[in-house]
């Protein structure tokens, strides 16, 4: 899963996955270094209060058993590792 700051779609996806998906999921959320309180380039990136922040998304994903990576280049390595563990 690749997401971004703003909105709550990643938290909703984590909840759905927790209840319905049995395959491993790895998440990468962009916007980790975005200045707090600054409106970014489009409506989807608007962070209101604590909702939609990088930290809130990471916490929600991890609580639902989704591994979060810090760079996009880690996605394949982590997924490969998780899939090999399951075989």
PAKE-520365 format. One record per residue (C-alpha): residue number from 1; x, y, z. Coordinates in Angstrom, 2 decimals, always signed. Layout:
<pts>
k = NUM east = X north = Y up = Z
...
</pts>
This chain:
<pts>
k = 1 east = +0.00 north = +0.00 up = +0.00
k = 2 east = +1.31 north = +3.42 up = -0.87
k = 3 east = -0.37 north = +6.38 up = +0.78
k = 4 east = +0.21 north = +9.97 up = +1.75
k = 5 east = -0.50 north = +12.36 up = +4.57
k = 6 east = -3.97 north = +13.84 up = +4.75
k = 7 east = -7.33 north = +12.14 up = +4.91
k = 8 east = -8.07 north = +8.81 up = +6.56
k = 9 east = -8.15 north = +6.36 up = +3.65
k = 10 east = -5.06 north = +4.48 up = +4.84
k = 11 east = -6.57 north = +3.97 up = +8.29
k = 12 east = -9.78 north = +2.74 up = +6.66
k = 13 east = -7.78 north = +0.39 up = +4.43
k = 14 east = -5.91 north = -0.95 up = +7.47
k = 15 east = -9.19 north = -1.72 up = +9.22
k = 16 east = -10.59 north = -3.40 up = +6.12
k = 17 east = -7.41 north = -5.45 up = +5.64
k = 18 east = -7.41 north = -6.52 up = +9.28
k = 19 east = -10.91 north = -7.91 up = +8.94
k = 20 east = -10.77 north = -9.29 up = +5.38
k = 21 east = -7.25 north = -9.86 up = +4.01
k = 22 east = -4.97 north = -12.74 up = +4.97
k = 23 east = -2.02 north = -11.90 up = +2.71
k = 24 east = +0.87 north = -9.77 up = +3.94
k = 25 east = +0.63 north = -6.03 up = +3.37
k = 26 east = +3.47 north = -3.56 up = +3.46
k = 27 east = +2.74 north = +0.16 up = +3.64
k = 28 east = +4.75 north = +3.18 up = +2.58
k = 29 east = +3.35 north = +6.59 up = +3.53
k = 30 east = +4.85 north = +9.65 up = +1.88
k = 31 east = +4.96 north = +13.00 up = +3.64
k = 32 east = +7.05 north = +12.04 up = +6.66
k = 33 east = +9.09 north = +15.23 up = +6.37
k = 34 east = +6.22 north = +17.59 up = +5.51
k = 35 east = +6.12 north = +20.56 up = +7.88
k = 36 east = +3.36 north = +20.18 up = +10.47
k = 37 east = +0.47 north = +22.58 up = +9.96
k = 38 east = +1.37 north = +23.37 up = +6.35
k = 39 east = -1.19 north = +22.71 up = +3.61
k = 40 east = +0.42 north = +20.67 up = +0.89
k = 41 east = -0.22 north = +20.72 up = -2.87
k = 42 east = -3.74 north = +19.28 up = -3.10
k = 43 east = -6.88 north = +18.67 up = -1.08
k = 44 east = -5.99 north = +15.06 up = -0.27
k = 45 east = -2.87 north = +16.17 up = +1.54
k = 46 east = -4.65 north = +18.50 up = +3.96
k = 47 east = -4.02 north = +17.46 up = +7.55
k = 48 east = -6.62 north = +18.59 up = +10.05
k = 49 east = -5.60 north = +18.34 up = +13.70
k = 50 east = -4.25 north = +14.85 up = +14.39
k = 51 east = -6.34 north = +13.23 up = +11.66
k = 52 east = -4.32 north = +12.34 up = +8.61
k = 53 east = -0.90 north = +12.99 up = +10.11
k = 54 east = +2.02 north = +10.77 up = +9.25
k = 55 east = +2.25 north = +9.56 up = +12.86
k = 56 east = -1.48 north = +8.76 up = +13.09
k = 57 east = -1.37 north = +6.74 up = +9.87
k = 58 east = +1.73 north = +4.78 up = +10.91
k = 59 east = +0.21 north = +3.99 up = +14.31
k = 60 east = -3.08 north = +2.79 up = +12.79
k = 61 east = -1.32 north = +0.62 up = +10.22
k = 62 east = +0.99 north = -1.00 up = +12.76
k = 63 east = -1.90 north = -1.62 up = +15.18
k = 64 east = -3.56 north = -3.66 up = +12.45
k = 65 east = -0.46 north = -5.74 up = +11.75
k = 66 east = +0.68 north = -3.94 up = +8.62
k = 67 east = +4.43 north = -3.48 up = +8.37
k = 68 east = +5.46 north = +0.05 up = +7.46
k = 69 east = +8.65 north = +0.86 up = +5.56
k = 70 east = +10.49 north = +4.18 up = +5.43
k = 71 east = +11.47 north = +4.12 up = +1.76
k = 72 east = +9.81 north = +2.81 up = -1.37
k = 73 east = +12.88 north = +0.71 up = -2.12
k = 74 east = +12.16 north = -1.42 up = +0.97
k = 75 east = +8.74 north = -2.59 up = -0.25
k = 76 east = +9.89 north = -5.46 up = -2.47
k = 77 east = +12.50 north = -6.71 up = +0.01
k = 78 east = +10.02 north = -6.80 up = +2.90
k = 79 east = +7.24 north = -8.39 up = +0.84
k = 80 east = +9.60 north = -11.04 up = -0.51
k = 81 east = +10.72 north = -11.83 up = +3.01
k = 82 east = +7.12 north = -12.08 up = +4.28
k = 83 east = +6.05 north = -14.32 up = +1.39
k = 84 east = +9.03 north = -16.66 up = +1.89
k = 85 east = +8.22 north = -16.94 up = +5.60
k = 86 east = +4.74 north = -18.16 up = +4.71
k = 87 east = +5.92 north = -20.93 up = +2.33
</pts>
